[in-house]
C-alpha cells in the first residue's frame, strides 16, 4: 500500500499516517479552520489528499473489506482498521515479534539445503521482523548468516571473515559470494564424479581385455595340446606298424 500510494504522491501517504491536513488561520489570537474559499491552491491540494486516499483504498477492496471501513470518515481510520484486521493488535504484533526473534536466533542451515534456500528463509524472517519494528545492522545479519552455515562451509566462512568488512557488506553481496562458492563446489564435485566414472570404465575395460586375453591364451594352449596329442597318436601308430 505504501509503495503504491507514495508512487502517486508522498503527501497522500502522509495523510494516511498522520491524518488529513486542516488549514488554520489566526483571528484575534484564536486558531480557526479556514473556509474553502480562503484556501490557497497548495492548501486545497493538501486537503484533497484525504479524499484521494479514501478513493484509492475503497476502490481496491473486496465487498467484505469495504464494509469494514465504509463508515470511516478519514483515510487514517480506514488504514488503522485494515492494519488491525490483517496484522493484529499491538499485543498480537509483540507475540509475533517474539516468536520470529526466537526463530531468528535458532536459524540454522539444514541438511540438503542450498544457499538459495537459506537466503529465502533468512530474508523471510528478517523482513517480517523489520515490518514489526525490529532493527538490524549489516554486521549483525552477516555474522548470523555465516554462523548458521554447516561445518562444510567453515573454510569459506573463515576466508570471508578475514577478507571482507562485515560492517559494510550487504547481505545480498554476502549471499552472492556464498552462491559463487557453492557453484564452484558443485562444478568440482561433478568433475570428480565424471573422473570416477571414467576410471571405473577404464578399469572394467582393462579387466575385460585381460579376461579376453587369458581366454584366448587358454584356447591357444588347448589347441596346442590337442595338436600335440594328435601328433603323438600318429607317431605311436607309425611305431606299431614299423614293429610289425
Secondary structure by P-SEA (a helix, b strand, c coil): caaaaaaacaaaaaaaaccbbbbbbbcccbbbbbccccccaaaaaaaaaaaaaaaaaaaaccaaaaaaccccccaaaaaaaaaaaccccaaaaaaaaaaaaaaaaaccccccccaaaaaaaaaaaaaaaaaacccccaaaaaaaaaaaccccaaaaaaaaaaccccccccaaaaaaaaaaaaaaaaaaaaaaaaaaaaaaaaaaaaaaaaaaaaaaaaaaaaaaaaaaaaaaaaaaaaaaaaac
